[in-house]
Amino acid sequence: MTEAKSMVVRAVRTQQGYGTDVYAFFLPGSAVMQIGEISRIKRDEAELHGFQRQEIRNHVNSIVEFLNSGPVLFPNAIILALSEAVEFKAARGSKPSDILEIGTSGTLHLPLSKDGKKIAWIVDGQQRSIALSRAENKDIPVPVIAFVSQDLEVQRQQFILVNKVKALDTRLINELLPEVSSLLPRDLAANKLPSELCNLLNSQKVSPFFQLIKRRSDQKAKSAVVSDSALIAAIKINLKTPSSALSQYLGVDGACDADEMFHVLVKYWSAVRDTFPDAWGLAPEKSRLMHMAGIRAMGALMDPIMVRADSVSDGEDDIRRSLARLRDHCCWTSGKWDELGWKWNEVQGTQVHIERLTQHLILLDRKLSKATR
């Protein structure tokens, strides 16, 4: 394709939402990466950037192999977010009287910058776009749906909604959820607050989980050992019922006191860390406390322990005494859970193991707490 100040394509324009321009057009496969860039997800000390996962080499290679196999049908649309610098010129001429007037046909002008700055961001189809740029046939016509928005939050929202129905890493979607303030489907909205609390637990130095949580954006976090999905699942349980540890900070109008929830989580998990110092901060293969099963089980145990602590004058001391009673009965790094019939490293992250370990700890806590009354 010859160099020009703009790439001009035939397109159809319509509008969705609150007057957002949406375009449908075709591009040669190699041109997608010429105008669109990939906003990789990453995090610095201040904020979360981007929204796309890292390139999956095997996936890209398999698409390239398919594209190079001969004349192929490749109708999957790429979704782009366009800069407001694009220009649309409606076509002139008569129209059939019975036409269904949903869109306007014309030409879309996509500016090409000499400094390499691109006019679009790839919201969905990053692996396909990379593969198309590497395929032998550079002219495969590729359908594109594009909406005009430079708002990163809108781009993230569309990325989440598009990929919600695909086999996309749930951890990536969960990490992006706190960055989106618009209305979300119920199942996604349920993960938003737990994921926000997970972010705080990982980023605040007062937290016992400081820099210990594996998040999709943290490519260099060598100290991270705890699965964010395990902690998010545990926090969701703490929010689920009226008698759970965090539910009292949920407002009837959907508002919540996230700061107070964070302080409660810090109080409880700091006590867990101090009760089991030899098991804290180790990789899951060395400590089942840091394993998905341990996090989920101890997270569920938080509810009865914290609710009981709220009824006494020195709640923090009561939390620590409750955990201390359990200390000699737990086998996080060695020994055997005799009542369960498992060696310490036989505990798995399956639903069966998580539920059995959870029930064992809750029943044991109830038994030991009654014995001290």
C-alpha positions as CSV (number, residue, x, y, z in Angstrom):
1,M,0.0,0.0,0.0
2,T,1.4,3.4,-1.0
3,E,2.2,5.9,1.6
4,A,-0.4,8.7,2.1
5,K,-1.4,11.2,4.6
6,S,-4.6,9.2,5.2
7,M,-5.8,5.7,4.5
8,V,-9.2,6.0,2.9
9,V,-11.7,3.2,3.0
10,R,-15.4,2.8,2.1
11,A,-17.4,2.6,5.3
12,V,-20.9,2.6,6.7
13,R,-21.5,4.9,9.7
14,T,-24.2,4.6,12.4
15,Q,-24.5,5.7,16.0
16,Q,-24.9,3.9,19.3
17,G,-25.1,4.9,22.9
18,Y,-25.0,8.6,23.4
19,G,-24.2,9.7,19.9
20,T,-21.1,7.6,19.5
21,D,-20.1,7.1,15.9
22,V,-19.7,3.4,14.9
23,Y,-18.2,2.4,11.6
24,A,-18.1,-0.9,9.6
25,F,-15.5,-1.3,6.9
26,F,-12.8,-3.7,5.5
27,L,-9.0,-3.4,5.6
28,P,-6.3,-5.5,4.1
29,G,-5.0,-7.8,6.9
30,S,-1.6,-6.1,7.0
31,A,-3.2,-2.7,7.4
32,V,-4.8,-3.4,10.8
33,M,-1.5,-3.1,12.7
34,Q,-0.6,-0.1,10.5
35,I,-3.3,2.0,12.0
36,G,-4.0,0.2,15.3
37,E,-1.9,-0.3,18.3
38,I,-2.2,-2.7,21.3
39,S,-2.6,-1.2,24.7
40,R,-0.8,-3.7,26.9
41,I,-2.0,-4.1,30.5
42,K,0.6,-3.0,33.0
43,R,0.8,-1.3,36.4
44,D,3.1,1.3,37.9
45,E,3.0,2.7,41.4
46,A,0.3,5.2,40.5
47,E,-2.2,3.4,38.3
48,L,-3.2,0.6,35.9
49,H,-2.4,1.2,32.2
50,G,-3.9,-0.4,29.1
51,F,-6.1,-3.5,29.0
52,Q,-4.8,-6.1,26.7
53,R,-3.1,-9.4,27.7
54,Q,0.3,-10.3,26.5
55,E,0.8,-11.9,23.1
56,I,0.2,-15.6,23.1
57,R,2.8,-16.9,20.7
58,N,1.4,-20.3,20.1
59,H,-2.0,-18.8,19.4
60,V,-0.6,-16.3,17.0
61,N,1.5,-18.9,15.2
62,S,-1.5,-21.2,14.8
63,I,-3.5,-18.4,13.2
64,V,-0.5,-17.5,10.9
65,E,-0.3,-21.2,9.8
66,F,-4.0,-21.2,9.0
67,L,-3.8,-18.0,7.0
68,N,-0.8,-19.4,5.0
69,S,-2.6,-22.6,4.2
70,G,-4.3,-21.2,1.0
71,P,-7.5,-19.4,0.2
72,V,-9.2,-19.1,3.6
73,L,-12.4,-17.8,4.9
74,F,-11.6,-15.4,7.8
75,P,-14.7,-13.4,8.6
76,N,-14.0,-12.6,12.2
77,A,-14.2,-8.8,12.8
78,I,-11.5,-6.8,14.5
79,I,-12.9,-4.2,16.9
80,L,-11.1,-0.9,17.1
81,A,-11.4,2.3,19.1
82,L,-10.7,5.3,16.8
83,S,-9.3,8.7,17.6
84,E,-11.6,11.7,17.0
85,A,-9.1,12.7,14.3
86,V,-10.8,10.4,11.8
87,E,-13.0,12.0,9.2
88,F,-16.1,10.6,7.5
89,K,-17.5,11.9,4.2
90,A,-21.0,10.7,3.3
91,A,-21.6,9.5,-0.2
92,R,-23.9,11.5,-2.4
93,G,-26.6,10.2,-4.7
94,S,-30.1,8.8,-4.7
95,K,-31.2,6.0,-2.5
96,P,-33.7,3.2,-3.0
97,S,-37.1,4.3,-1.6
98,D,-37.5,1.1,0.4
99,I,-34.0,1.1,2.0
100,L,-33.7,0.3,5.7
101,E,-32.0,3.5,6.8
102,I,-29.8,2.4,9.7
103,G,-26.4,3.6,8.4
104,T,-24.9,6.1,6.1
105,S,-22.4,5.0,3.4
106,G,-19.3,7.0,2.6
107,T,-15.6,7.2,2.9
108,L,-13.6,7.1,6.2
109,H,-10.3,8.9,6.3
110,L,-7.8,7.4,8.7
111,P,-4.8,9.8,9.2
112,L,-1.4,8.2,9.0
113,S,1.2,10.0,11.2
114,K,4.9,10.2,10.1
115,D,6.0,9.9,13.7
116,G,4.5,6.4,14.0
117,K,1.6,7.5,16.2
118,K,-1.4,5.4,15.4
119,I,-5.0,6.4,15.0
120,A,-6.7,3.4,16.6
121,W,-6.5,1.0,19.5
122,I,-7.3,-2.7,19.2
123,V,-10.1,-3.6,21.6
124,D,-10.7,-7.1,20.4
125,G,-8.6,-9.2,18.0
126,Q,-5.0,-8.5,19.0
127,Q,-3.8,-12.0,18.4
128,R,-5.5,-12.1,15.0
129,S,-4.2,-8.6,14.1
130,I,-0.6,-9.7,14.9
131,A,-1.1,-12.9,12.9
132,L,-2.5,-11.0,9.9
133,S,0.6,-8.7,9.9
134,R,2.8,-11.8,9.7
135,A,0.9,-13.8,7.1
136,E,2.2,-14.3,3.6
137,N,-1.0,-13.0,2.1
138,K,-1.0,-9.3,3.1
139,D,-4.2,-8.5,1.3
140,I,-6.8,-10.7,3.0
141,P,-9.8,-8.5,3.4
142,V,-10.7,-8.2,7.1
143,P,-13.9,-6.9,8.5
144,V,-13.6,-4.1,11.1
145,I,-16.1,-2.6,13.5
146,A,-14.8,0.7,15.0
147,F,-16.2,3.2,17.4
148,V,-14.8,6.7,18.1
149,S,-13.5,7.1,21.6
150,Q,-10.2,8.0,23.1
151,D,-11.6,7.4,26.6
152,L,-9.6,4.5,28.1
153,E,-12.5,3.6,30.4
154,V,-14.8,3.1,27.4
155,Q,-12.2,1.0,25.7
156,R,-11.8,-1.2,28.8
157,Q,-15.5,-1.5,29.2
158,Q,-15.9,-2.7,25.6
159,F,-12.9,-5.1,26.0
160,I,-14.5,-6.7,29.0
161,L,-18.0,-7.0,27.5
162,V,-16.6,-8.4,24.2
163,N,-14.4,-11.0,25.9
164,K,-16.8,-11.9,28.7
165,V,-18.3,-14.6,26.5
166,K,-14.9,-16.0,25.4
167,A,-12.4,-18.2,27.1
168,L,-10.4,-15.2,28.2
169,D,-8.4,-15.2,31.4
170,T,-10.8,-14.3,34.2
171,R,-8.0,-12.7,36.2
172,L,-7.4,-10.1,33.4
173,I,-11.1,-9.2,33.4
174,N,-11.2,-9.0,37.2
175,E,-8.2,-6.7,37.3
176,L,-9.8,-4.3,34.8
177,L,-13.2,-4.2,36.5
178,P,-12.3,-1.5,39.2
179,E,-11.2,0.8,36.4
180,V,-14.7,0.8,34.8
181,S,-17.4,2.9,36.4
182,S,-20.2,2.3,34.0
183,L,-23.0,-0.2,34.3
184,L,-21.9,-3.9,34.0
185,P,-23.7,-7.2,33.8
186,R,-24.6,-8.6,37.3
187,D,-22.0,-11.4,37.2
188,L,-19.2,-8.9,36.4
189,A,-20.4,-6.3,38.8
190,A,-20.2,-8.9,41.6
191,N,-16.4,-9.1,41.1
192,K,-15.7,-5.4,40.9
193,L,-15.6,-4.6,44.6
194,P,-13.6,-7.7,45.6
195,S,-11.1,-7.0,42.8
196,E,-10.8,-3.4,44.0
197,L,-10.1,-4.6,47.6
198,C,-7.6,-7.1,46.1
199,N,-5.8,-4.2,44.5
200,L,-5.6,-2.3,47.8
201,L,-4.3,-5.4,49.6
202,N,-1.6,-5.8,47.1
203,S,-0.6,-2.1,46.8
204,Q,-0.7,-0.8,50.4
205,K,2.3,-1.4,52.6
206,V,0.1,-1.8,55.7
207,S,-1.4,-4.9,54.1
208,P,0.0,-8.4,55.0
209,F,-0.5,-9.2,51.2
210,F,1.7,-6.2,50.1
211,Q,3.2,-7.2,46.7
212,L,2.3,-10.9,47.4
213,I,-0.7,-11.1,45.1
214,K,-0.3,-12.3,41.5
215,R,-2.0,-9.8,39.1
216,R,-2.0,-9.9,35.4
217,S,-0.4,-6.5,35.1
218,D,2.5,-7.3,37.3
219,Q,5.0,-8.9,34.9
220,K,8.0,-8.5,37.3
221,A,6.5,-9.2,40.7
222,K,8.8,-12.1,41.7
223,S,7.6,-11.9,45.3
224,A,4.0,-12.6,44.4
225,V,2.7,-16.0,45.5
226,V,-1.0,-15.6,46.1
227,S,-3.5,-16.1,43.3
228,D,-5.7,-13.0,42.9
229,S,-8.6,-15.2,41.8
230,A,-8.4,-17.1,45.1
231,L,-8.4,-14.0,47.2
232,I,-11.2,-12.4,45.2
233,A,-13.3,-15.6,45.6
234,A,-12.7,-15.5,49.4
235,I,-13.7,-11.8,49.6
236,K,-16.9,-12.5,47.6
237,I,-17.9,-15.0,50.4
238,N,-17.1,-12.3,53.0
239,L,-19.7,-10.1,51.2
240,K,-22.3,-12.6,50.4
241,T,-24.6,-12.9,53.4
242,P,-25.9,-10.4,56.0
243,S,-24.0,-12.2,58.7
244,S,-20.6,-12.2,56.8
245,A,-17.7,-10.1,57.9
246,L,-17.9,-7.4,55.3
247,S,-21.6,-7.2,54.6
248,Q,-22.2,-4.6,57.3
249,Y,-20.3,-2.1,55.3
250,L,-22.6,-2.5,52.3
251,G,-25.3,0.2,51.9
252,V,-28.9,-0.5,50.8
253,D,-28.5,1.8,47.9
254,G,-25.5,0.0,46.5
255,A,-22.9,2.2,48.2
256,C,-20.2,0.7,50.3
257,D,-17.4,1.7,52.7
258,A,-14.5,0.1,50.9
259,D,-12.0,1.7,53.2
260,E,-13.5,0.1,56.3
261,M,-13.7,-3.2,54.4
262,F,-10.0,-2.9,53.6
263,H,-9.1,-2.2,57.3
264,V,-11.1,-5.3,58.4
265,L,-9.3,-7.5,55.8
266,V,-6.0,-6.1,57.0
267,K,-6.8,-6.8,60.6
268,Y,-7.9,-10.4,60.0
269,W,-5.2,-11.4,57.5
270,S,-2.4,-9.7,59.6
271,A,-3.5,-11.9,62.5
272,V,-3.3,-15.0,60.1
273,R,0.2,-14.0,59.0
274,D,1.4,-13.5,62.6
275,T,-0.2,-16.8,63.7
276,F,1.5,-18.8,60.9
277,P,4.7,-16.8,60.2
278,D,6.6,-19.9,58.9
279,A,3.9,-20.5,56.3
280,W,3.4,-16.9,55.2
281,G,4.8,-15.5,52.0
282,L,6.0,-18.8,50.6
283,A,5.2,-20.3,47.2
284,P,2.0,-22.5,47.2
285,E,4.1,-25.6,46.7
286,K,5.9,-24.9,49.9
287,S,2.9,-23.6,51.9
288,R,-0.7,-24.6,51.5
289,L,-1.7,-21.5,53.4
290,M,-0.6,-19.5,50.3
291,H,-2.3,-22.0,48.1
292,M,-5.8,-21.4,46.6
293,A,-7.2,-24.0,49.1
294,G,-5.6,-22.3,52.1
295,I,-6.7,-18.7,51.0
296,R,-10.2,-19.8,50.3
297,A,-10.6,-21.8,53.5
298,M,-9.0,-19.2,55.8
299,G,-11.1,-16.5,54.0
300,A,-14.3,-18.4,54.8
301,L,-13.1,-18.8,58.4
302,M,-12.9,-15.0,58.6
303,D,-16.7,-14.7,58.9
304,P,-17.3,-16.6,62.1
305,I,-14.1,-15.3,63.7
306,M,-14.8,-11.6,62.9
307,V,-18.5,-11.7,63.8
308,R,-17.6,-13.2,67.2
309,A,-14.9,-10.6,67.7
310,D,-17.4,-7.8,67.1
311,S,-19.3,-8.9,70.2
312,V,-16.4,-8.4,72.6
313,S,-14.6,-5.3,73.9
314,D,-11.1,-6.3,72.5
315,G,-11.9,-7.6,69.1
316,E,-8.4,-7.8,67.8
317,D,-7.2,-9.8,70.7
318,D,-10.1,-12.2,70.3
319,I,-9.2,-12.7,66.6
320,R,-5.7,-13.6,67.5
321,R,-6.7,-15.9,70.3
322,S,-9.2,-17.7,68.0
323,L,-6.4,-18.3,65.4
324,A,-3.9,-19.3,68.1
325,R,-6.3,-22.1,69.2
326,L,-6.1,-23.5,65.6
327,R,-2.4,-23.2,65.1
328,D,-1.3,-26.6,66.3
329,H,-4.2,-28.3,64.3
330,C,-3.1,-26.8,60.9
331,C,-0.6,-28.4,58.6
332,W,0.4,-25.8,56.1
333,T,4.0,-26.7,55.5
334,S,4.4,-30.2,57.0
335,G,2.6,-33.0,58.8
336,K,-0.8,-34.5,58.1
337,W,-4.4,-33.4,58.4
338,D,-5.5,-36.5,60.3
339,E,-9.2,-35.7,60.3
340,L,-9.1,-35.2,56.5
341,G,-6.6,-38.0,55.7
342,W,-4.3,-35.7,53.7
343,K,-0.6,-35.0,54.0
344,W,0.0,-31.2,54.0
345,N,1.0,-31.2,50.3
346,E,-1.8,-33.3,49.1
347,V,-4.3,-30.5,49.6
348,Q,-5.5,-29.5,46.1
349,G,-7.3,-26.4,44.7
350,T,-10.3,-28.5,43.7
351,Q,-13.8,-27.5,44.9
352,V,-14.0,-30.7,46.9
353,H,-10.8,-30.1,48.8
354,I,-11.6,-26.4,49.3
355,E,-15.0,-27.2,50.7
356,R,-13.8,-30.0,53.0
357,L,-10.9,-28.0,54.4
358,T,-13.2,-25.0,54.9
359,Q,-15.8,-27.0,56.8
360,H,-13.0,-28.7,58.9
361,L,-11.6,-25.4,60.0
362,I,-15.0,-23.8,60.7
363,L,-16.1,-26.8,62.8
364,L,-12.8,-26.9,64.6
365,D,-13.0,-23.2,65.4
366,R,-16.5,-23.6,66.7
367,K,-15.5,-26.6,68.9
368,L,-12.4,-24.9,70.3
369,S,-14.2,-21.6,71.0
370,K,-16.9,-23.4,73.0
371,A,-14.3,-25.2,75.0
372,T,-12.8,-21.9,76.2
373,R,-16.1,-20.4,77.4
